[in-house]
């Protein structure tokens, strides 16, 4: 549809307390080809009319009973607060003060009565042209924002999937199952929410937690896959997986990667300072690291492995509670018990199949 056709089909509202003036303008516009013209001689009806129709132009008188033209423009300015307010003032008042006040109130053009019909039609056409072009640009901006939003979401989902896949690769190297990182990350999200973190923060933890052991890809097989107990030197090599993981995930300015790096570095630190790599103590350990430490151990104890049977829930909870203030943040431990049914539902949903 070309612009002229759109203009002739635009919604126009005439507001004048003299019915004869309303009818004159309606006839003038209709002869020119305009098809959607409404009029009222009672300004109190304007708000209800605007509720029913999105008008593209208001042809407005100033001096009217009940609500004058300035009052109408004040009402319209709230509806068009972030939009182009298409008001053409038509008034018999010719003084400069009236013109200036009308323009200050938001009128885009001004005509005095009696007016030349050709001039009035030209000004109305110009007003509608600007209004419709403004609407077109606004709609294009909305579509652009939606496209950007979709692309951003696609990139976010792709990045999240890459993180999950890399996390899986690290787990498989260590004879763990892929479901471990699903359970552990969901446990972490639930615990984060129970601790009072925002939904956004908890979701970031959910998406970052799968990378907690990514550093294991840098551990030699002779150490990582050794069936027996590690000696002192081998244990030092094994412990380095946290710093390797943090380094792999560092130097990227996004909340997701920064959180993943923190979790990789801190998930083996202990509340009492006996963990590694830096013997951090208490709240020196990031909340993300503290949450993932419990989630990781909780899942490891409950899970069956080729080399061990799963612990019972009772035995697992007994150990978790006994480690409050030692391995684990004492404020987080009671929360595990509080949300235990949710955690067990996740365990059952993503159970390993050997």
Secondary structure, DSSP 8 states (H G I E B T S, - for coil): --HHHHHHTSEEEEE-S-HHHHHHHHHHHHHHT--EEEEES-GGGHHHHHHH---SEEEE-SS-SSS-HHHHHHHHHHHTTTS---EEEEES---HHHHHHHHHTT-SEEEESS--HHHHHHHHHHHHHHHHHHHHHHHHHHHHHHHHHHHHHHHHHHHHHHHHHHHHHHHHHTT--HHHHHHHHHHHHHHHHHTT--HHHHHHHHHHGGGTTGGGGGS-HHHHT-SS---HHHHHHHHTHHHHHHHHH-S--SHHHHHHHHHHHHTT--TTS--SSS---GGGS-HHHHHHHHHHHHHHHHS-BTTB----HHHHHHHHHHTBTTTB-HHHHHHHHHTHHHHHHHHHHT----
